[in-house]
Each structure stands twice: as C-alpha cells, then as structure tokens.
C-alpha cells in the first residue's frame, strides 16, 4: 500500500466501488473513435464528480491496450481522478489486458481488507473495436471463474468492427453489446450513472441499473 493510498483510506473510510476501464487504444481506433472515447471519459469524470457520495466511493482505474498494456490511471477515488487522453497505436493484446485488470482488482480488494473498508462488487468495463491479437482463452476462463464466484462484474462493449462472436466467447456470463454509431459519451454517462446508483446503495444490495437503450444494442 502506497503512502497516498494509506492517506486516502485514513481520511475517507467510505465503502469503495472499484471500476476498471479496459479501453482498446489500438491503431484501428485512430481518428474519430479515439477522439470520441476521450470525450466520453471527460463526461464520465464530470458526471461522477457532480455526485459527492459517488466521488468519495467510486474508484476508477484506466488500463489501455494498444500494442502494449498501459496502466494509465491506477485506482483512485473519483474526487482525485483526471480523465486521461488516450492515443491510438499498435495491436490488440486483449487477453493480457483482461488478466491485468483481474490482478488489479485482486490487489485492490486485499488493500480494502487490510484497511477494514467495505466494498461493492468490482466492475470491469471493456470497450473494443476489434479482436484479441494475443492468447485470450486462459484469460476468458479465469474471467468466467471470477464471475461465477461473484468476485467481479464484466461488461463488454463492441464498437463498429468488433468481432462479436469472439467477444461472446470472452464475456460468457453477460452478452456483449454493440455501441450505436459512435455514442461514446452516452455510453460513459450510462456507466457513471450506474456507478452512482451502485455507490448509493449498501454492499451486497441488488441494484437496478439504468437502461442502455440510448446507446447500445445486442448484435444479431
């Protein structure tokens, strides 16, 4: 645990809602897609910071995968979060990214336990416009086991060009959805509103999430 983490835990004993944003920044996202994804991240930050309780409870980590895995932002409470600006390059090491996200979550949960903090079930929110260019089956198997035991909630969003058949083999507990047009901002606002609802409940409560009809569809 870093000194900064120790200070955050000491001054803010609120239960935590951890969320890993697992964002495809490969070369195929260059241009309008990566620009609109960055705009959506800024909207996500602004909306969450407008809710005081959520800003103290929701913790965000940003892991991008474009050629390499890049922990752009380690876990931090939203009140201390500044949306990064991603640039597109490289291939799509999605399997490694999923493994790294699960490692981040395990480490963070251990930190909460050492600090005697309650926490909500962690989220991993994946956005991609392609398919893995690395070995992904073992990561998908691990993800399925983690979901089966209630350790994580995984959401997969495919942008135009994504391989939905393969995404369905990765996201086995929850069907991947397709982003309508380039509605990244609407998608990230849905995510922030969902985190606001989760963080205003009690750990273990069932929470009804807002409808995704305005930005997503289930591919056929």
N, C-alpha and C positions, 0 to 999 in steps of 0.2 A: 504494500500500500504506500503510495507516494505521500509526501508531506501535504500536498494540495488536497489529495483525497481525504486524508485524515482531518484536515481543517473543515472540508465540506461536510463530512459526516458529523463532526462535532457541533457545528453551528446550525445544521439542518437535519434534524432527526426524523423528517417526514419519510413515510414509506416510498420506495422508489419503483418507477415503471420504466424499465430499460427497453430501448428500441434500437436495433442495429439497422441502419440504412445500407443495403448492399446494392451498390449502384454500378451498372455497366458503363464504363467510360472508354470502351474500345473504339477503334478508328471509325467503325460504321455509325457511331453516334455523333460524328462530327457535324458541325453546322447547326441547323435549326434544332435538332433533337437535344443536343447538349446545352444549347442556349436556353431552351425552354425548361429543361431539367433544372438548371441553375436558378432560373426564375422561380420555379416551384419550390426549391429549397428555401429561398428567401421568404416566400409566402408562408411556408411551414414554420419557420422561425418566428416570424411576426405574429402569426395567429396564436402559437403556443405562449409566447411571451405576454400576450394580452390577457392570459388567464393566470392569475397569481398562483393559485394552488398547483396548476399544471407546471408552471415554471419552476416550482420547488420540488416537484415529484418526478416528472418525466426526465429521464436521462437518455441522451442521444449519442450514438457512435456512428461515424460515417466511414465505410470501407468501400473503396472504389476498386474496380478490376478492369484494367485496360493495359494489356501487356504484362504488368506486374500487379501485385496486391499492394494497395496503399491505404494504410490507416490514416485517413485524412483528419479525422477527429476521434480521439479516444473518448470513452464515456464521460460525459459532463452533464450536469443539470442544465435545463433549458435556459435558466436565467444567466448562465455563463456561456451559452452556445452562440457561435457566429457561423452562419451558413457559409460553407466553403464554395469556391468557384472551381468546378472541375473542367479539365481539358481532355479531349478525346485523342487516344492513340493506342496502338497495339492490338493484340488479340483478346480472347475472352476466357481467362482462367477461372471459370465459374465454380468448378469443383473445389479448387483451393480456397476460393472466397467463402464458400459455404462452411467449409471446415474451420477457417479462421474466425468466422462470425460465431460459430458454436463455442470455440475456445474462448473468445472474448466474453461470452455470456457466462460460461462456467467460472471464469476468473472473477467476474463481477459479482456473481452470486456468493462466491466464497468471501468476498470483501464485505458484502452486506451482512453475512452471518457473523463475521468477526466483529462487526460494528453494532451488532444487535439491531439491525434495521429490517423491518418487514419489506416485502417487495411483491409486486404483481408479476404474473407470468410474462417473461420476456418475449418481445416480438422480433422477428427478422423479416424485413420488408425488402424483397428483391425486385429490381427493375432491370430488364434487359431487352435488347432488340435482336438478339442472336441465339447462339447455342454454345455450349462449352467447347473450348479448344484444348482442354486438358482432361485428365481422368476424373470422372464425376460420379461413377456408380457407388464407390465406397462412401463418398460424402452424402449421397442421397439415402443410402442405407442408414447411416448414422443419424441423419435428419429424421427419418421415419421413426427410429427408436426413441429419439428425444421427444418427438411429438406424442408417441404412444404413451410415454410415461408422464406426459403433462408438463414437460420441462421447458417448452418453447411453443410459440405460435408462429408459423411460417406462412407468408403471403408472397405469391409470385405474380408479377405484372409483366406482360409481354408487350413491347412496343411493336409497331409495324415492322415485319421482317423476322420476328422471333419464331423459333421452332416450338410451336405449342405442343406437339406430340411429345417431344423430348422434355419440355417443361413439366408436362403431366407425369412423366416418369420420375421427375425430381420432387415435385410437390404432390405427394401421394395422398395426403390427408385432406387437402383443400385444393380444388381445381384452380389452375392459373386463370387469370382474366386478361382480356385484351384491352389496352388503352385505346379509347376512342379518339381518333385523329391524333392530335398532339396536346391533349388536355392534361399536361403535367401539373399545372397549377391546381386544377380541380382535384387531381389525384392527391397531391400533397396536402391540400386543405381537408380532404376526407381523412387522411392519416392523422393530421393534427387534431381534428375534431374527435376522432376515435380515441386518441391518447388522452384528450381532455376528459372524455367520458370514463375511460378506464381509471384514470388517476383520481377522479372524484368519488370513486366507489371504495369498497374495502377489499383488500387482497382476498381472493377466493370467490368473490361475488360474480354472478353471471351478469354480463353487460350486453345490452342490445346495441350493436354498432349501427351508425347511420347508413343509409342506402348508398350504394355506389353507382346507381343508375345514371348519374350525370356524367360519368367519366369512363365507365368500364362496361364490358360485355363479356359473356362466356363464349369463346370461339366455338364454331361448329365445324 
